[in-house]
Amino acid sequence: MEISYTELRDKEVVNIADGKKLGRITDIVFSLKGRVAGIVTPGERRLFKNGAENNVFIPWTNILKIGNDIILIELGGKLPDQLED
């Protein structure tokens, strides 16, 4: 399957574990070997906080399905550690 970043960023990311929408992809993370390690979505918006501080990294292994309009992921009870700048 081949898909461009432009196509990915237009899709909504939804966690099937709790049905929450996590927003759209803001970045893609690659390993040193050039493989996709995961995606980044905006985290919860908080008053007086920089949006980038709340970004959430989602490992590629947690992506279940990439559809026409949506990306389904499965994250158990907690979101993975948030990315730090």
Phi and psi restraints in degrees (range 20) as a CNS / XPLOR table:
assign (resid 1 and name C) (resid 2 and name N)
       (resid 2 and name CA) (resid 2 and name C) 1.0 -118.9 20.0 2
assign (resid 2 and name N) (resid 2 and name CA)
       (resid 2 and name C) (resid 3 and name N) 1.0 135.2 20.0 2
assign (resid 2 and name C) (resid 3 and name N)
       (resid 3 and name CA) (resid 3 and name C) 1.0 -150.7 20.0 2
assign (resid 3 and name N) (resid 3 and name CA)
       (resid 3 and name C) (resid 4 and name N) 1.0 142.9 20.0 2
assign (resid 3 and name C) (resid 4 and name N)
       (resid 4 and name CA) (resid 4 and name C) 1.0 -91.3 20.0 2
assign (resid 4 and name N) (resid 4 and name CA)
       (resid 4 and name C) (resid 5 and name N) 1.0 161.4 20.0 2
assign (resid 4 and name C) (resid 5 and name N)
       (resid 5 and name CA) (resid 5 and name C) 1.0 -59.9 20.0 2
assign (resid 5 and name N) (resid 5 and name CA)
       (resid 5 and name C) (resid 6 and name N) 1.0 -38.9 20.0 2
assign (resid 5 and name C) (resid 6 and name N)
       (resid 6 and name CA) (resid 6 and name C) 1.0 -59.6 20.0 2
assign (resid 6 and name N) (resid 6 and name CA)
       (resid 6 and name C) (resid 7 and name N) 1.0 -40.8 20.0 2
assign (resid 6 and name C) (resid 7 and name N)
       (resid 7 and name CA) (resid 7 and name C) 1.0 -69.6 20.0 2
assign (resid 7 and name N) (resid 7 and name CA)
       (resid 7 and name C) (resid 8 and name N) 1.0 -40.2 20.0 2
assign (resid 7 and name C) (resid 8 and name N)
       (resid 8 and name CA) (resid 8 and name C) 1.0 -65.0 20.0 2
assign (resid 8 and name N) (resid 8 and name CA)
       (resid 8 and name C) (resid 9 and name N) 1.0 -41.8 20.0 2
assign (resid 8 and name C) (resid 9 and name N)
       (resid 9 and name CA) (resid 9 and name C) 1.0 -68.6 20.0 2
assign (resid 9 and name N) (resid 9 and name CA)
       (resid 9 and name C) (resid 10 and name N) 1.0 -14.7 20.0 2
assign (resid 9 and name C) (resid 10 and name N)
       (resid 10 and name CA) (resid 10 and name C) 1.0 -86.3 20.0 2
assign (resid 10 and name N) (resid 10 and name CA)
       (resid 10 and name C) (resid 11 and name N) 1.0 -4.4 20.0 2
assign (resid 10 and name C) (resid 11 and name N)
       (resid 11 and name CA) (resid 11 and name C) 1.0 -98.5 20.0 2
assign (resid 11 and name N) (resid 11 and name CA)
       (resid 11 and name C) (resid 12 and name N) 1.0 141.4 20.0 2
assign (resid 11 and name C) (resid 12 and name N)
       (resid 12 and name CA) (resid 12 and name C) 1.0 -78.8 20.0 2
assign (resid 12 and name N) (resid 12 and name CA)
       (resid 12 and name C) (resid 13 and name N) 1.0 138.5 20.0 2
assign (resid 12 and name C) (resid 13 and name N)
       (resid 13 and name CA) (resid 13 and name C) 1.0 -100.3 20.0 2
assign (resid 13 and name N) (resid 13 and name CA)
       (resid 13 and name C) (resid 14 and name N) 1.0 125.9 20.0 2
assign (resid 13 and name C) (resid 14 and name N)
       (resid 14 and name CA) (resid 14 and name C) 1.0 -127.6 20.0 2
assign (resid 14 and name N) (resid 14 and name CA)
       (resid 14 and name C) (resid 15 and name N) 1.0 132.4 20.0 2
assign (resid 14 and name C) (resid 15 and name N)
       (resid 15 and name CA) (resid 15 and name C) 1.0 -88.1 20.0 2
assign (resid 15 and name N) (resid 15 and name CA)
       (resid 15 and name C) (resid 16 and name N) 1.0 117.1 20.0 2
assign (resid 15 and name C) (resid 16 and name N)
       (resid 16 and name CA) (resid 16 and name C) 1.0 -73.4 20.0 2
assign (resid 16 and name N) (resid 16 and name CA)
       (resid 16 and name C) (resid 17 and name N) 1.0 -16.1 20.0 2
assign (resid 16 and name C) (resid 17 and name N)
       (resid 17 and name CA) (resid 17 and name C) 1.0 -67.1 20.0 2
assign (resid 17 and name N) (resid 17 and name CA)
       (resid 17 and name C) (resid 18 and name N) 1.0 -36.3 20.0 2
assign (resid 17 and name C) (resid 18 and name N)
       (resid 18 and name CA) (resid 18 and name C) 1.0 -130.3 20.0 2
assign (resid 18 and name N) (resid 18 and name CA)
       (resid 18 and name C) (resid 19 and name N) 1.0 -0.4 20.0 2
assign (resid 18 and name C) (resid 19 and name N)
       (resid 19 and name CA) (resid 19 and name C) 1.0 77.5 20.0 2
assign (resid 19 and name N) (resid 19 and name CA)
       (resid 19 and name C) (resid 20 and name N) 1.0 6.3 20.0 2
assign (resid 19 and name C) (resid 20 and name N)
       (resid 20 and name CA) (resid 20 and name C) 1.0 -78.1 20.0 2
assign (resid 20 and name N) (resid 20 and name CA)
       (resid 20 and name C) (resid 21 and name N) 1.0 141.1 20.0 2
assign (resid 20 and name C) (resid 21 and name N)
       (resid 21 and name CA) (resid 21 and name C) 1.0 -85.4 20.0 2
assign (resid 21 and name N) (resid 21 and name CA)
       (resid 21 and name C) (resid 22 and name N) 1.0 130.1 20.0 2
assign (resid 21 and name C) (resid 22 and name N)
       (resid 22 and name CA) (resid 22 and name C) 1.0 -100.6 20.0 2
assign (resid 22 and name N) (resid 22 and name CA)
       (resid 22 and name C) (resid 23 and name N) 1.0 -1.4 20.0 2
assign (resid 22 and name C) (resid 23 and name N)
       (resid 23 and name CA) (resid 23 and name C) 1.0 99.3 20.0 2
assign (resid 23 and name N) (resid 23 and name CA)
       (resid 23 and name C) (resid 24 and name N) 1.0 -165.0 20.0 2
assign (resid 23 and name C) (resid 24 and name N)
       (resid 24 and name CA) (resid 24 and name C) 1.0 -101.6 20.0 2
assign (resid 24 and name N) (resid 24 and name CA)
       (resid 24 and name C) (resid 25 and name N) 1.0 157.5 20.0 2
assign (resid 24 and name C) (resid 25 and name N)
       (resid 25 and name CA) (resid 25 and name C) 1.0 -62.7 20.0 2
assign (resid 25 and name N) (resid 25 and name CA)
       (resid 25 and name C) (resid 26 and name N) 1.0 132.9 20.0 2
assign (resid 25 and name C) (resid 26 and name N)
       (resid 26 and name CA) (resid 26 and name C) 1.0 -106.1 20.0 2
assign (resid 26 and name N) (resid 26 and name CA)
       (resid 26 and name C) (resid 27 and name N) 1.0 -19.1 20.0 2
assign (resid 26 and name C) (resid 27 and name N)
       (resid 27 and name CA) (resid 27 and name C) 1.0 -162.6 20.0 2
assign (resid 27 and name N) (resid 27 and name CA)
       (resid 27 and name C) (resid 28 and name N) 1.0 162.0 20.0 2
assign (resid 27 and name C) (resid 28 and name N)
       (resid 28 and name CA) (resid 28 and name C) 1.0 -124.2 20.0 2
assign (resid 28 and name N) (resid 28 and name CA)
       (resid 28 and name C) (resid 29 and name N) 1.0 135.9 20.0 2
assign (resid 28 and name C) (resid 29 and name N)
       (resid 29 and name CA) (resid 29 and name C) 1.0 -107.5 20.0 2
assign (resid 29 and name N) (resid 29 and name CA)
       (resid 29 and name C) (resid 30 and name N) 1.0 131.3 20.0 2
assign (resid 29 and name C) (resid 30 and name N)
       (resid 30 and name CA) (resid 30 and name C) 1.0 -110.9 20.0 2
assign (resid 30 and name N) (resid 30 and name CA)
       (resid 30 and name C) (resid 31 and name N) 1.0 148.6 20.0 2
assign (resid 30 and name C) (resid 31 and name N)
       (resid 31 and name CA) (resid 31 and name C) 1.0 -78.4 20.0 2
assign (resid 31 and name N) (resid 31 and name CA)
       (resid 31 and name C) (resid 32 and name N) 1.0 171.2 20.0 2
assign (resid 31 and name C) (resid 32 and name N)
       (resid 32 and name CA) (resid 32 and name C) 1.0 -65.7 20.0 2
assign (resid 32 and name N) (resid 32 and name CA)
       (resid 32 and name C) (resid 33 and name N) 1.0 -20.0 20.0 2
assign (resid 32 and name C) (resid 33 and name N)
       (resid 33 and name CA) (resid 33 and name C) 1.0 -87.4 20.0 2
assign (resid 33 and name N) (resid 33 and name CA)
       (resid 33 and name C) (resid 34 and name N) 1.0 1.8 20.0 2
assign (resid 33 and name C) (resid 34 and name N)
       (resid 34 and name CA) (resid 34 and name C) 1.0 87.7 20.0 2
assign (resid 34 and name N) (resid 34 and name CA)
       (resid 34 and name C) (resid 35 and name N) 1.0 9.3 20.0 2
assign (resid 34 and name C) (resid 35 and name N)
       (resid 35 and name CA) (resid 35 and name C) 1.0 -91.4 20.0 2
assign (resid 35 and name N) (resid 35 and name CA)
       (resid 35 and name C) (resid 36 and name N) 1.0 152.7 20.0 2
assign (resid 35 and name C) (resid 36 and name N)
       (resid 36 and name CA) (resid 36 and name C) 1.0 -72.8 20.0 2
assign (resid 36 and name N) (resid 36 and name CA)
       (resid 36 and name C) (resid 37 and name N) 1.0 121.4 20.0 2
assign (resid 36 and name C) (resid 37 and name N)
       (resid 37 and name CA) (resid 37 and name C) 1.0 -89.1 20.0 2
assign (resid 37 and name N) (resid 37 and name CA)
       (resid 37 and name C) (resid 38 and name N) 1.0 -30.5 20.0 2
assign (resid 37 and name C) (resid 38 and name N)
       (resid 38 and name CA) (resid 38 and name C) 1.0 170.9 20.0 2
assign (resid 38 and name N) (resid 38 and name CA)
       (resid 38 and name C) (resid 39 and name N) 1.0 -174.4 20.0 2
assign (resid 38 and name C) (resid 39 and name N)
       (resid 39 and name CA) (resid 39 and name C) 1.0 -122.5 20.0 2
assign (resid 39 and name N) (resid 39 and name CA)
       (resid 39 and name C) (resid 40 and name N) 1.0 163.2 20.0 2
assign (resid 39 and name C) (resid 40 and name N)
       (resid 40 and name CA) (resid 40 and name C) 1.0 -122.2 20.0 2
assign (resid 40 and name N) (resid 40 and name CA)
       (resid 40 and name C) (resid 41 and name N) 1.0 133.0 20.0 2
assign (resid 40 and name C) (resid 41 and name N)
       (resid 41 and name CA) (resid 41 and name C) 1.0 -124.7 20.0 2
assign (resid 41 and name N) (resid 41 and name CA)
       (resid 41 and name C) (resid 42 and name N) 1.0 159.3 20.0 2
assign (resid 41 and name C) (resid 42 and name N)
       (resid 42 and name CA) (resid 42 and name C) 1.0 -66.3 20.0 2
assign (resid 42 and name N) (resid 42 and name CA)
       (resid 42 and name C) (resid 43 and name N) 1.0 141.7 20.0 2
assign (resid 42 and name C) (resid 43 and name N)
       (resid 43 and name CA) (resid 43 and name C) 1.0 -86.1 20.0 2
assign (resid 43 and name N) (resid 43 and name CA)
       (resid 43 and name C) (resid 44 and name N) 1.0 -166.8 20.0 2
assign (resid 43 and name C) (resid 44 and name N)
       (resid 44 and name CA) (resid 44 and name C) 1.0 -64.7 20.0 2
assign (resid 44 and name N) (resid 44 and name CA)
       (resid 44 and name C) (resid 45 and name N) 1.0 136.8 20.0 2
assign (resid 44 and name C) (resid 45 and name N)
       (resid 45 and name CA) (resid 45 and name C) 1.0 -79.4 20.0 2
assign (resid 45 and name N) (resid 45 and name CA)
       (resid 45 and name C) (resid 46 and name N) 1.0 133.2 20.0 2
assign (resid 45 and name C) (resid 46 and name N)
       (resid 46 and name CA) (resid 46 and name C) 1.0 -128.6 20.0 2
assign (resid 46 and name N) (resid 46 and name CA)
       (resid 46 and name C) (resid 47 and name N) 1.0 144.4 20.0 2
assign (resid 46 and name C) (resid 47 and name N)
       (resid 47 and name CA) (resid 47 and name C) 1.0 -64.0 20.0 2
assign (resid 47 and name N) (resid 47 and name CA)
       (resid 47 and name C) (resid 48 and name N) 1.0 135.5 20.0 2
assign (resid 47 and name C) (resid 48 and name N)
       (resid 48 and name CA) (resid 48 and name C) 1.0 67.4 20.0 2
assign (resid 48 and name N) (resid 48 and name CA)
       (resid 48 and name C) (resid 49 and name N) 1.0 20.2 20.0 2
assign (resid 48 and name C) (resid 49 and name N)
       (resid 49 and name CA) (resid 49 and name C) 1.0 -119.3 20.0 2
assign (resid 49 and name N) (resid 49 and name CA)
       (resid 49 and name C) (resid 50 and name N) 1.0 144.6 20.0 2
assign (resid 49 and name C) (resid 50 and name N)
       (resid 50 and name CA) (resid 50 and name C) 1.0 -69.8 20.0 2
assign (resid 50 and name N) (resid 50 and name CA)
       (resid 50 and name C) (resid 51 and name N) 1.0 131.4 20.0 2
assign (resid 50 and name C) (resid 51 and name N)
       (resid 51 and name CA) (resid 51 and name C) 1.0 -57.0 20.0 2
assign (resid 51 and name N) (resid 51 and name CA)
       (resid 51 and name C) (resid 52 and name N) 1.0 -36.5 20.0 2
assign (resid 51 and name C) (resid 52 and name N)
       (resid 52 and name CA) (resid 52 and name C) 1.0 -65.0 20.0 2
assign (resid 52 and name N) (resid 52 and name CA)
       (resid 52 and name C) (resid 53 and name N) 1.0 -26.4 20.0 2
assign (resid 52 and name C) (resid 53 and name N)
       (resid 53 and name CA) (resid 53 and name C) 1.0 -69.4 20.0 2
assign (resid 53 and name N) (resid 53 and name CA)
       (resid 53 and name C) (resid 54 and name N) 1.0 -20.4 20.0 2
assign (resid 53 and name C) (resid 54 and name N)
       (resid 54 and name CA) (resid 54 and name C) 1.0 -99.9 20.0 2
assign (resid 54 and name N) (resid 54 and name CA)
       (resid 54 and name C) (resid 55 and name N) 1.0 5.9 20.0 2
assign (resid 54 and name C) (resid 55 and name N)
       (resid 55 and name CA) (resid 55 and name C) 1.0 -59.3 20.0 2
assign (resid 55 and name N) (resid 55 and name CA)
       (resid 55 and name C) (resid 56 and name N) 1.0 145.6 20.0 2
assign (resid 55 and name C) (resid 56 and name N)
       (resid 56 and name CA) (resid 56 and name C) 1.0 -117.1 20.0 2
assign (resid 56 and name N) (resid 56 and name CA)
       (resid 56 and name C) (resid 57 and name N) 1.0 127.7 20.0 2
assign (resid 56 and name C) (resid 57 and name N)
       (resid 57 and name CA) (resid 57 and name C) 1.0 -88.5 20.0 2
assign (resid 57 and name N) (resid 57 and name CA)
       (resid 57 and name C) (resid 58 and name N) 1.0 129.2 20.0 2
assign (resid 57 and name C) (resid 58 and name N)
       (resid 58 and name CA) (resid 58 and name C) 1.0 -116.8 20.0 2
assign (resid 58 and name N) (resid 58 and name CA)
       (resid 58 and name C) (resid 59 and name N) 1.0 113.3 20.0 2
assign (resid 58 and name C) (resid 59 and name N)
       (resid 59 and name CA) (resid 59 and name C) 1.0 -58.9 20.0 2
assign (resid 59 and name N) (resid 59 and name CA)
       (resid 59 and name C) (resid 60 and name N) 1.0 145.4 20.0 2
assign (resid 59 and name C) (resid 60 and name N)
       (resid 60 and name CA) (resid 60 and name C) 1.0 -57.0 20.0 2
assign (resid 60 and name N) (resid 60 and name CA)
       (resid 60 and name C) (resid 61 and name N) 1.0 -32.6 20.0 2
assign (resid 60 and name C) (resid 61 and name N)
       (resid 61 and name CA) (resid 61 and name C) 1.0 -66.6 20.0 2
assign (resid 61 and name N) (resid 61 and name CA)
       (resid 61 and name C) (resid 62 and name N) 1.0 -17.0 20.0 2
assign (resid 61 and name C) (resid 62 and name N)
       (resid 62 and name CA) (resid 62 and name C) 1.0 -90.1 20.0 2
assign (resid 62 and name N) (resid 62 and name CA)
       (resid 62 and name C) (resid 63 and name N) 1.0 -2.2 20.0 2
assign (resid 62 and name C) (resid 63 and name N)
       (resid 63 and name CA) (resid 63 and name C) 1.0 -86.6 20.0 2
assign (resid 63 and name N) (resid 63 and name CA)
       (resid 63 and name C) (resid 64 and name N) 1.0 119.7 20.0 2
assign (resid 63 and name C) (resid 64 and name N)
       (resid 64 and name CA) (resid 64 and name C) 1.0 -92.2 20.0 2
assign (resid 64 and name N) (resid 64 and name CA)
       (resid 64 and name C) (resid 65 and name N) 1.0 -41.6 20.0 2
assign (resid 64 and name C) (resid 65 and name N)
       (resid 65 and name CA) (resid 65 and name C) 1.0 -154.8 20.0 2
assign (resid 65 and name N) (resid 65 and name CA)
       (resid 65 and name C) (resid 66 and name N) 1.0 135.9 20.0 2
assign (resid 65 and name C) (resid 66 and name N)
       (resid 66 and name CA) (resid 66 and name C) 1.0 -111.9 20.0 2
assign (resid 66 and name N) (resid 66 and name CA)
       (resid 66 and name C) (resid 67 and name N) 1.0 110.0 20.0 2
assign (resid 66 and name C) (resid 67 and name N)
       (resid 67 and name CA) (resid 67 and name C) 1.0 -100.1 20.0 2
assign (resid 67 and name N) (resid 67 and name CA)
       (resid 67 and name C) (resid 68 and name N) 1.0 -169.4 20.0 2
assign (resid 67 and name C) (resid 68 and name N)
       (resid 68 and name CA) (resid 68 and name C) 1.0 -66.7 20.0 2
assign (resid 68 and name N) (resid 68 and name CA)
       (resid 68 and name C) (resid 69 and name N) 1.0 -36.6 20.0 2
assign (resid 68 and name C) (resid 69 and name N)
       (resid 69 and name CA) (resid 69 and name C) 1.0 -121.4 20.0 2
assign (resid 69 and name N) (resid 69 and name CA)
       (resid 69 and name C) (resid 70 and name N) 1.0 -10.0 20.0 2
assign (resid 69 and name C) (resid 70 and name N)
       (resid 70 and name CA) (resid 70 and name C) 1.0 -144.9 20.0 2
assign (resid 70 and name N) (resid 70 and name CA)
       (resid 70 and name C) (resid 71 and name N) 1.0 153.7 20.0 2
assign (resid 70 and name C) (resid 71 and name N)
       (resid 71 and name CA) (resid 71 and name C) 1.0 -118.0 20.0 2
assign (resid 71 and name N) (resid 71 and name CA)
       (resid 71 and name C) (resid 72 and name N) 1.0 119.0 20.0 2
assign (resid 71 and name C) (resid 72 and name N)
       (resid 72 and name CA) (resid 72 and name C) 1.0 -94.7 20.0 2
assign (resid 72 and name N) (resid 72 and name CA)
       (resid 72 and name C) (resid 73 and name N) 1.0 129.0 20.0 2
assign (resid 72 and name C) (resid 73 and name N)
       (resid 73 and name CA) (resid 73 and name C) 1.0 -125.2 20.0 2
assign (resid 73 and name N) (resid 73 and name CA)
       (resid 73 and name C) (resid 74 and name N) 1.0 164.9 20.0 2
assign (resid 73 and name C) (resid 74 and name N)
       (resid 74 and name CA) (resid 74 and name C) 1.0 -131.8 20.0 2
assign (resid 74 and name N) (resid 74 and name CA)
       (resid 74 and name C) (resid 75 and name N) 1.0 112.9 20.0 2
assign (resid 74 and name C) (resid 75 and name N)
       (resid 75 and name CA) (resid 75 and name C) 1.0 -122.4 20.0 2
assign (resid 75 and name N) (resid 75 and name CA)
       (resid 75 and name C) (resid 76 and name N) 1.0 122.7 20.0 2
assign (resid 75 and name C) (resid 76 and name N)
       (resid 76 and name CA) (resid 76 and name C) 1.0 -56.3 20.0 2
assign (resid 76 and name N) (resid 76 and name CA)
       (resid 76 and name C) (resid 77 and name N) 1.0 -152.5 20.0 2
assign (resid 76 and name C) (resid 77 and name N)
       (resid 77 and name CA) (resid 77 and name C) 1.0 -51.7 20.0 2
assign (resid 77 and name N) (resid 77 and name CA)
       (resid 77 and name C) (resid 78 and name N) 1.0 -34.4 20.0 2
assign (resid 77 and name C) (resid 78 and name N)
       (resid 78 and name CA) (resid 78 and name C) 1.0 -120.7 20.0 2
assign (resid 78 and name N) (resid 78 and name CA)
       (resid 78 and name C) (resid 79 and name N) 1.0 152.0 20.0 2
assign (resid 78 and name C) (resid 79 and name N)
       (resid 79 and name CA) (resid 79 and name C) 1.0 -74.9 20.0 2
assign (resid 79 and name N) (resid 79 and name CA)
       (resid 79 and name C) (resid 80 and name N) 1.0 150.0 20.0 2
assign (resid 79 and name C) (resid 80 and name N)
       (resid 80 and name CA) (resid 80 and name C) 1.0 -61.0 20.0 2
assign (resid 80 and name N) (resid 80 and name CA)
       (resid 80 and name C) (resid 81 and name N) 1.0 164.8 20.0 2
assign (resid 80 and name C) (resid 81 and name N)
       (resid 81 and name CA) (resid 81 and name C) 1.0 -51.0 20.0 2
assign (resid 81 and name N) (resid 81 and name CA)
       (resid 81 and name C) (resid 82 and name N) 1.0 141.0 20.0 2
assign (resid 81 and name C) (resid 82 and name N)
       (resid 82 and name CA) (resid 82 and name C) 1.0 -76.5 20.0 2
assign (resid 82 and name N) (resid 82 and name CA)
       (resid 82 and name C) (resid 83 and name N) 1.0 148.9 20.0 2
assign (resid 82 and name C) (resid 83 and name N)
       (resid 83 and name CA) (resid 83 and name C) 1.0 -69.8 20.0 2
assign (resid 83 and name N) (resid 83 and name CA)
       (resid 83 and name C) (resid 84 and name N) 1.0 147.2 20.0 2
assign (resid 83 and name C) (resid 84 and name N)
       (resid 84 and name CA) (resid 84 and name C) 1.0 -115.7 20.0 2
assign (resid 84 and name N) (resid 84 and name CA)
       (resid 84 and name C) (resid 85 and name N) 1.0 148.3 20.0 2
